[in-house]
Amino acid sequence: MTDLQCPARVFLARHGEAEYETELLMDHGGSLTATGRAQARELGEKLRSERIAHVYCSTVSRAVQTAELAAGVLGVEVTVREGLVELGLGEAYGKPAGTGIFTDEMKAWAAGDLDAAYPGSESARDIAARVVPVLDRLADQHRGEAVLVVSHGGALVATQAVLGPPPGLSWHVPNCAYAVLEGDADGWRLG
């Protein structure tokens, strides 16, 4: 980040509930369910008083849909950023979903083991190495403003763990839950 005088506030959120084309783990896809669409609109309502200047999201459809619905409530534009995607699947690609893959790794991140990684996948450090530069650019662009960033559960846990986990950081992030970050020239602080 450049020398920021006014901190930027980032509301880093997970996408809404989604359904998938297959029961196998893939690094793309997912469409919001009716519940997920309601969660996304509710996210916008919850943040209405925060004067959100812009919404950013990952390239994955479930995040884009969440961002567009929340932005519609907030009356702002949406921009997609590649660095905000979910953790790389590595050797889990194509394996059945819902089998607890990545649970141990995300629990380890929440407990402070930032190098834990599923074979061929990313560690918390790896994920933060691509997410935090995106956040840094947003902080430079939105000095003194608040933005909503819609990403994914693994990316959210990893980023918080690397930035200095809040007490009681959970490995499980509910749909449309968010963390509040403040960024300035001194770095990032979790709110």
NUVO-769097 format. One line per 5 residues: number of its first residue (from 1); their letters; for each residue z negated, x, y of C-alpha. Coordinates in nm, 3 decimals, m for minus. Each point is the difference from the previous one (the first is absolute). Layout:
residues N
NUM) a) Z:X:Y ~ ...
***
This chain:
residues 191
1) mtdlq) 0.000:0.000:0.000 ~ 0.055:0.109:0.353 ~ m0.279:0.007:0.256 ~ m0.093:m0.368:0.000 ~ m0.230:m0.115:0.277
6) cparv) m0.024:m0.358:m0.123 ~ m0.050:m0.052:m0.371 ~ 0.240:m0.214:m0.196 ~ m0.149:m0.259:m0.236 ~ 0.173:m0.048:m0.332
11) flarh) m0.074:m0.291:m0.229 ~ 0.115:0.140:m0.337 ~ 0.047:m0.295:m0.236 ~ 0.106:m0.066:m0.357 ~ 0.286:m0.245:m0.058
16) geaey) m0.056:m0.359:m0.115 ~ m0.009:m0.122:m0.359 ~ 0.335:0.057:m0.171 ~ 0.186:m0.092:m0.316 ~ 0.237:0.241:m0.166
21) etell) 0.333:m0.018:m0.180 ~ m0.142:0.180:m0.302 ~ m0.336:0.075:m0.160 ~ 0.084:0.371:0.010 ~ m0.115:0.234:0.276
26) mdhgg) 0.279:0.069:0.248 ~ 0.003:0.167:0.341 ~ 0.182:m0.288:0.170 ~ 0.010:m0.376:0.016 ~ m0.255:m0.272:0.003
31) sltat) 0.031:m0.321:0.197 ~ m0.292:m0.172:0.162 ~ m0.139:m0.302:m0.180 ~ m0.093:m0.315:0.194 ~ m0.355:0.141:0.010
36) graqa) 0.134:0.335:0.124 ~ 0.193:m0.168:0.280 ~ m0.314:m0.188:0.105 ~ m0.200:0.327:m0.012 ~ 0.258:0.170:0.225
41) relge) m0.014:m0.279:0.258 ~ m0.382:0.007:m0.017 ~ 0.009:0.376:0.061 ~ 0.196:m0.066:0.318 ~ m0.251:m0.265:0.104
46) klrse) m0.296:0.234:m0.062 ~ 0.159:0.267:0.219 ~ 0.120:m0.230:0.277 ~ m0.288:0.100:0.232 ~ 0.072:0.373:m0.052
51) riahv) 0.314:m0.013:0.217 ~ 0.221:0.165:m0.261 ~ 0.298:0.168:0.173 ~ 0.221:0.047:m0.309 ~ m0.001:m0.031:m0.380
56) ycstv) 0.118:0.280:m0.230 ~ 0.042:m0.013:m0.376 ~ 0.119:0.182:m0.309 ~ 0.354:m0.048:m0.127 ~ m0.116:m0.202:m0.304
61) sravq) 0.088:m0.371:0.017 ~ m0.355:m0.133:m0.048 ~ m0.119:0.208:0.297 ~ 0.301:m0.098:0.213 ~ m0.058:m0.371:m0.071
66) taela) m0.370:0.033:0.083 ~ 0.079:0.185:0.324 ~ 0.260:m0.255:0.109 ~ m0.232:m0.297:m0.057 ~ m0.295:0.166:0.178
71) agvlg) 0.227:0.112:0.286 ~ 0.130:m0.356:0.035 ~ m0.354:m0.119:0.064 ~ m0.064:0.290:0.239 ~ 0.331:m0.038:0.184
76) vevtv) 0.101:0.366:m0.041 ~ 0.278:0.199:m0.166 ~ m0.002:0.176:m0.340 ~ 0.121:0.353:m0.077 ~ 0.030:0.150:m0.350
81) reglv) m0.125:0.355:m0.072 ~ 0.078:0.182:m0.326 ~ m0.318:0.209:m0.013 ~ m0.216:m0.311:m0.048 ~ 0.113:m0.080:m0.356
86) elglg) m0.239:m0.034:m0.295 ~ m0.101:0.296:m0.214 ~ 0.273:0.152:m0.213 ~ m0.019:m0.129:m0.357 ~ 0.082:0.324:m0.180
91) eaygk) m0.029:m0.044:m0.378 ~ m0.127:m0.357:0.047 ~ 0.348:m0.116:0.107 ~ 0.118:m0.269:m0.242 ~ m0.338:m0.043:m0.172
96) pagtg) m0.159:m0.346:m0.020 ~ m0.183:m0.106:0.317 ~ m0.355:m0.129:m0.018 ~ m0.117:0.265:m0.246 ~ m0.229:0.182:0.241
101) iftde) 0.242:0.283:0.076 ~ m0.111:0.169:0.325 ~ m0.346:m0.161:m0.008 ~ m0.173:0.324:m0.100 ~ 0.191:0.198:0.262
106) mkawa) m0.079:m0.243:0.282 ~ m0.367:m0.012:m0.104 ~ m0.001:0.380:0.012 ~ 0.151:m0.002:0.351 ~ m0.264:m0.244:0.122
111) agdld) m0.265:0.232:m0.149 ~ 0.146:0.303:0.182 ~ 0.230:0.160:m0.263 ~ 0.309:0.021:0.217 ~ 0.203:0.197:m0.255
116) aaypg) m0.019:m0.253:m0.285 ~ 0.349:m0.115:m0.102 ~ 0.162:m0.189:m0.284 ~ 0.247:0.232:m0.179 ~ 0.305:0.053:0.219
121) sesar) m0.143:m0.217:0.277 ~ m0.157:0.077:0.338 ~ m0.357:0.093:0.083 ~ m0.183:m0.145:0.299 ~ 0.087:0.319:0.189
126) diaar) 0.370:m0.043:m0.083 ~ 0.002:m0.360:0.118 ~ m0.187:0.078:0.321 ~ 0.240:0.289:0.065 ~ 0.278:m0.255:0.052
131) vvpvl) m0.201:m0.294:0.141 ~ m0.204:0.185:0.265 ~ 0.305:0.151:0.179 ~ 0.140:m0.353:0.035 ~ m0.334:m0.113:0.145
136) drlad) m0.002:0.304:0.233 ~ 0.343:m0.096:0.138 ~ m0.113:m0.360:0.047 ~ m0.311:0.119:0.184 ~ 0.219:0.207:0.233
141) qhrge) 0.229:m0.296:0.058 ~ m0.279:m0.256:0.049 ~ m0.262:0.176:0.210 ~ m0.271:m0.244:0.096 ~ 0.157:m0.275:m0.212
146) avlvv) m0.062:m0.160:m0.338 ~ 0.255:m0.023:m0.280 ~ 0.004:m0.156:m0.345 ~ 0.130:0.218:m0.284 ~ 0.072:m0.178:m0.330
151) shgga) m0.002:0.227:m0.303 ~ m0.143:m0.005:m0.353 ~ m0.336:0.022:m0.175 ~ 0.039:0.353:m0.134 ~ 0.124:0.131:0.334
156) lvatq) m0.289:m0.172:0.179 ~ m0.270:0.142:m0.232 ~ 0.154:0.350:0.006 ~ 0.035:0.010:0.379 ~ m0.358:m0.113:0.059
161) avlgp) m0.130:0.245:m0.262 ~ 0.178:0.294:0.164 ~ m0.092:m0.095:0.358 ~ m0.368:m0.019:m0.087 ~ m0.091:m0.292:m0.218
166) ppgls) m0.217:m0.272:0.146 ~ m0.324:m0.063:m0.192 ~ 0.068:m0.212:m0.304 ~ 0.378:0.054:m0.003 ~ 0.133:m0.212:m0.286
171) whvpn) 0.292:0.091:m0.220 ~ 0.102:m0.367:m0.006 ~ 0.161:m0.134:0.316 ~ 0.048:m0.378:0.018 ~ 0.333:m0.134:0.122
176) cayav) 0.026:0.008:0.381 ~ m0.330:0.185:0.035 ~ 0.011:0.272:0.266 ~ m0.173:0.309:0.131 ~ m0.031:0.075:0.370
181) legda) 0.094:0.352:0.110 ~ m0.018:0.155:0.347 ~ 0.215:0.302:0.074 ~ 0.005:0.237:0.293 ~ 0.028:0.375:0.065
186) dgwrl) m0.318:0.057:m0.202 ~ 0.151:m0.160:m0.313 ~ m0.070:m0.324:m0.186 ~ m0.324:m0.194:m0.028 ~ m0.061:m0.291:m0.233
191) g) m0.143:m0.305:0.171
***
